[in-house]
């Protein structure tokens, strides 16, 4: 447990959207600082991790309550992309009066080309494993020594990906993955729900709150390549079919349309084509394959959807069974 004392007006949260230019090997970085109130001057500086000299600094007078934007250009000499073999990290520091908040981030691009998933223009394979948070003596806690042991074993075994089941993980877990190049599918608690539970407004509201909190907290982690919105729920039912469409307003609130993210939905090529213009579409995540529905992802990304994906392990099969 940590107790943090903050002034009356402070920096609540930082969101970073980094857009690399693979040809020039440079990047544009958009920083959004959410302030609890108005301030005279707010400063934002971007650093390469481990370096004292800032890549760039921007000051804004008359900062307003809510989101304040800062734009940076990271020149090629200062730009290092993030990938599984070169997990280069940056840090943005925002200062408002006596209050300072920082956030780590990476610069990387994800695209799908045909049946290939491209990370910074290079094809990658999602070889990895699920990881439940459960350890003798610690239960669902994840102390640093367990994180180091488990994730270190995964990386040393040649794994590039871990899907976290079935609830968000600690900051320390994602920090390790950021700095060691382990790609992560993060998931909020929404699994094996019955049709009655799927249609329960109280349960849906609670899940949406958990999902929102997870995305807002973990947005800046370059290791997070997808958000899972559910596991093994009965999407072959009418209640399950309504679930995807119901999350679109929530996804918009997260800023998915702004950053070309992908939201779970049961659509076809026409839906993806439409989604390319508005910034989000659908990918399924199939338990029996343990790969995120690449054919659907390819369709979605080919029509202009890019960035992270918001996906779901849907429980559907042409034969009609619904057990994963």
C-alpha positions in Angstrom: 0.0 0.0 0.0 1.2 3.5 -0.9 -0.2 6.8 0.4 0.4 9.7 -2.0 -0.1 13.4 -0.9 -1.0 15.7 -3.8 -1.6 19.4 -4.0 -5.0 20.8 -4.7 -4.3 21.0 -8.4 -2.3 18.1 -9.8 -1.6 15.9 -12.8 -4.1 13.0 -12.6 -3.0 10.9 -15.6 -0.8 10.9 -18.7 -1.7 9.3 -22.0 1.0 8.9 -24.8 0.3 8.2 -28.4 3.6 7.5 -30.3 3.5 7.3 -34.1 6.8 6.0 -35.6 7.9 6.9 -39.2 9.6 3.6 -40.3 11.2 5.3 -43.3 12.7 8.3 -41.6 13.2 6.3 -38.4 11.7 9.2 -36.4 8.4 9.6 -34.5 5.6 11.9 -33.6 4.6 11.8 -29.9 1.4 13.2 -28.6 1.2 13.6 -24.8 -2.2 14.2 -23.1 -1.9 15.4 -19.5 -5.2 15.2 -17.5 -5.2 17.9 -14.9 -7.5 18.1 -11.8 -7.8 21.9 -12.3 -6.4 24.9 -14.1 -2.8 26.0 -13.7 -0.6 28.9 -14.7 2.0 26.8 -16.5 2.4 23.1 -17.2 5.6 21.7 -18.6 6.2 18.4 -20.4 9.6 16.8 -21.2 10.4 13.6 -23.1 13.5 11.6 -22.2 15.1 8.4 -23.5 15.2 6.1 -20.5 18.5 6.3 -18.6 19.5 9.7 -20.1 19.4 13.0 -18.3 19.2 15.2 -21.5 15.7 15.7 -22.7 14.7 14.8 -26.2 12.3 17.7 -26.1 10.3 20.0 -23.8 7.1 21.9 -24.2 5.5 24.5 -21.9 1.9 25.6 -22.0 0.6 28.7 -20.3 -3.0 28.8 -19.0 -3.4 25.1 -18.6 -7.1 24.0 -18.3 -8.7 21.4 -16.1 -9.0 18.2 -18.1 -6.8 17.1 -21.0 -3.9 19.3 -22.2 -2.0 18.3 -25.3 1.7 18.5 -26.1 3.3 17.5 -29.4 6.8 16.3 -29.8 8.9 15.2 -32.8 11.6 12.7 -32.0 14.3 13.0 -34.6 16.1 9.9 -36.0 19.2 10.5 -33.9 17.1 10.2 -30.7 14.5 7.7 -31.9 14.8 4.0 -30.9 11.8 1.8 -31.7 10.5 -0.8 -29.2 10.4 -4.5 -30.2 10.8 -7.9 -28.5 14.6 -7.9 -29.1 15.2 -4.2 -28.5 12.8 -3.0 -25.8 13.8 0.7 -25.9 11.9 2.9 -23.5 11.1 6.6 -23.1 9.7 8.6 -20.2 7.6 11.7 -20.2 7.6 14.0 -17.2 4.8 16.5 -16.7 5.1 19.3 -14.1 2.3 21.5 -12.8 3.4 23.8 -10.1 4.7 21.7 -7.2 3.3 18.5 -8.6 5.2 16.1 -11.0 4.0 12.9 -12.7 5.9 10.7 -15.1 5.0 7.9 -17.4 7.1 5.4 -19.3 6.3 4.5 -22.9 7.7 3.0 -26.1 7.6 3.8 -29.8 6.4 1.0 -32.0 3.9 0.3 -34.8 1.8 -2.8 -35.4 0.2 -3.7 -38.7 -1.2 -6.7 -40.4 -0.2 -7.5 -44.0 -2.1 -10.4 -45.4 -1.6 -13.1 -42.8 1.5 -11.5 -41.3 1.6 -9.4 -38.1 4.2 -6.7 -38.5 5.9 -5.0 -35.6 7.8 -2.0 -36.9 7.5 -3.4 -40.4 9.0 -6.8 -39.5 6.9 -10.0 -39.3 6.6 -11.4 -35.8 5.1 -14.7 -34.6 3.0 -14.8 -31.5 4.6 -17.8 -29.8 3.8 -17.8 -26.1 1.6 -19.0 -23.3 -1.3 -18.2 -21.0 -0.3 -17.2 -17.5 -2.7 -17.3 -14.6 -1.6 -15.4 -11.5 -1.4 -18.2 -9.0 1.7 -19.2 -7.0 2.3 -21.4 -3.9 2.4 -19.3 -0.8 1.4 -16.1 -2.7 -1.9 -17.0 -4.3 -2.9 -14.3 -6.7 -0.2 -11.9 -5.6 2.8 -11.3 -7.9 5.9 -10.3 -5.9 9.0 -9.2 -7.9 10.8 -12.5 -7.5 7.9 -14.5 -9.0 7.5 -12.1 -11.9 11.3 -12.3 -12.6 11.2 -16.1 -12.4 8.1 -16.8 -14.5 8.6 -14.2 -17.2 12.4 -14.9 -17.3 11.6 -18.6 -18.0 9.2 -17.6 -20.7 11.7 -15.3 -22.5 14.6 -17.8 -22.1 12.3 -20.4 -23.6 11.9 -18.3 -26.8 8.4 -17.0 -26.0 7.4 -13.6 -27.3 3.8 -13.4 -25.9 1.8 -14.0 -22.8 -1.9 -13.7 -22.4 -2.8 -12.8 -18.8 -5.8 -14.7 -17.5 -8.3 -13.6 -16.4 -7.8 -10.2 -14.6 -5.4 -7.2 -14.8 -1.9 -7.5 -13.5 0.4 -5.2 -11.5 2.4 -2.3 -12.8 5.5 -4.2 -11.9 4.5 -7.1 -14.2 4.0 -4.8 -17.2 7.1 -2.8 -16.4 9.1 -6.1 -16.6 7.5 -7.0 -19.9 8.1 -3.5 -21.3 11.8 -3.7 -20.4 12.4 -7.3 -21.6 10.3 -7.2 -24.8 7.5 -9.6 -23.8 4.3 -8.9 -25.7 1.1 -9.0 -23.5 -2.6 -9.6 -24.0 -4.2 -8.1 -20.9 -7.7 -9.1 -19.8 -10.3 -7.8 -17.4 -12.5 -10.2 -15.4 -15.2 -11.4 -17.7 -15.3 -15.1 -18.2 -17.7 -18.1 -18.6 -20.7 -15.9 -18.2 -24.2 -17.4 -18.7 -26.7 -15.6 -20.9 -28.4 -14.3 -17.8 -25.2 -12.8 -16.5 -24.4 -11.3 -19.9 -27.7 -9.4 -19.9 -27.4 -8.3 -16.2 -26.9 -4.5 -16.3 -25.2 -4.5 -12.9 -22.6 -7.1 -14.0 -22.0 -5.3 -17.3 -21.5 -2.0 -15.6 -19.1 -3.5 -13.1 -17.1 -5.1 -15.9 -17.1 -1.9 -18.0 -15.7 -0.1 -15.0 -12.9 -2.7 -14.6 -12.1 -2.6 -18.3 -12.0 1.2 -18.3 -9.7 1.4 -15.3 -7.4 -1.2 -16.8 -7.0 0.5 -20.1 -6.6 4.0 -18.6 -3.9 2.7 -16.2 -2.0 0.5 -18.7 -2.4 2.5 -22.0 1.2 3.6 -22.2 2.8 0.1 -21.9 4.3 -0.8 -25.3 4.2 -4.5 -24.3 0.4 -4.5 -24.3 -0.5 -5.4 -27.9 -4.2 -6.3 -27.2 -6.9 -6.0 -24.6 -9.2 -9.0 -24.1 -12.8 -8.1 -23.3 -13.9 -11.6 -22.3 -13.1 -15.3 -22.0 -15.3 -18.4 -22.9 -18.6 -16.6 -22.6 -21.5 -17.9 -24.7 -21.4 -15.6 -27.7 -23.5 -18.0 -29.8 -26.6 -16.8 -27.7 -28.6 -13.7 -28.4 -27.2 -12.2 -25.2 -23.7 -12.9 -26.3 -24.2 -11.4 -29.8 -25.4 -8.2 -28.2 -22.3 -8.0 -26.1 -19.9 -6.8 -28.8 -22.1 -4.0 -30.1 -22.8 -2.9 -26.5 -19.1 -2.2 -25.9 -18.6 0.2 -28.8 -19.7 3.3 -26.8 -17.3 2.2 -24.1 -14.5 1.8 -26.6 -15.1 5.3 -27.9 -14.8 6.6 -24.4 -11.4 4.9 -24.1 -10.3 6.9 -27.2 -10.1 3.8 -29.5 -11.5 5.8 -32.4 -8.7 8.3 -31.9 -5.9 5.7 -31.8 -7.3 3.2 -34.3 -7.9 0.5 -31.7 -10.0 -2.6 -32.2 -13.1 -3.5 -30.3 -14.8 -6.9 -30.0 -17.8 -7.3 -32.3 -19.3 -10.1 -34.5 -18.9 -8.6 -37.9 -17.7 -9.4 -41.4 -15.7 -7.7 -44.1 -18.2 -4.9 -44.5 -17.9 -4.1 -40.8 -14.1 -4.0 -41.0 -14.3 -1.8 -44.1 -16.6 0.7 -42.2 -14.4 0.4 -39.1 -11.3 1.5 -41.0 -12.8 4.9 -41.4 -13.9 5.3 -37.8 -10.9 3.7 -36.1 -12.1 0.4 -34.7 -13.3 -3.1 -35.7 -13.3 -6.7 -34.4 -11.0 -9.6 -33.8 -12.0 -12.9 -32.2 -9.7 -14.9 -29.9 -10.2 -18.6 -30.2 -9.3 -20.8 -27.2 -8.9 -24.0 -29.2 -6.1 -22.4 -31.4 -4.5 -20.1 -28.7 -3.8 -17.5 -31.3 -5.8 -14.3 -31.7 -8.1 -14.7 -34.7 -5.5 -13.7 -37.3 -7.9 -14.1 -40.3 -10.2 -11.6 -38.7 -7.4 -9.4 -37.6 -6.0 -9.3 -41.1 -9.4 -8.3 -42.4 -9.7 -5.5 -39.8 -6.2 -4.1 -40.3 -6.3 -4.3 -44.1 -9.1 -1.6 -44.0 -7.1 0.9 -42.0 -7.4 -0.3 -38.4 -4.1 -0.2 -36.6 -2.5 -0.1 -33.2 -3.5 -2.2 -30.3 -6.4 -4.6 -30.5 -9.4 -5.1 -28.2 -10.3 -8.8 -28.6 -12.3 -11.6 -27.1 -12.1 -15.3 -26.7 -15.5 -16.1 -28.1 -17.3 -19.4 -27.4 -18.7 -20.3 -30.8 -18.3 -23.2 -33.2 -20.1 -24.1 -36.5 -21.3 -27.3 -34.8 -23.0 -25.2 -32.1 -21.1 -26.2 -29.0 -20.2 -23.4 -26.6 -17.4 -24.7 -24.3 -14.3 -22.9 -25.7 
